[in-house]
């Protein structure tokens, strides 16, 4: 059985833009990674920008090509 675990975490500009919060987020993600949970940080531009960064990151983790273009 495959034990890979993937989580997506939305980092809003309001709550995740300070250096202190970014360090706290990175520490938490490092701890989760040690437990076998890979967390991909998602920002507004990843969802609404023209470059498919989110699709490529998830596809890379799953070893699959993303379905492009976006459908939203």
Secondary structure, 3 states (H helix, E strand, C coil): CCCCEEEEEECCCCCCCCHHHHHHHHHHHHHHHHCCEEEEEECHHHHHCCCCHHHHHHHHHHCCCCCCCCCC
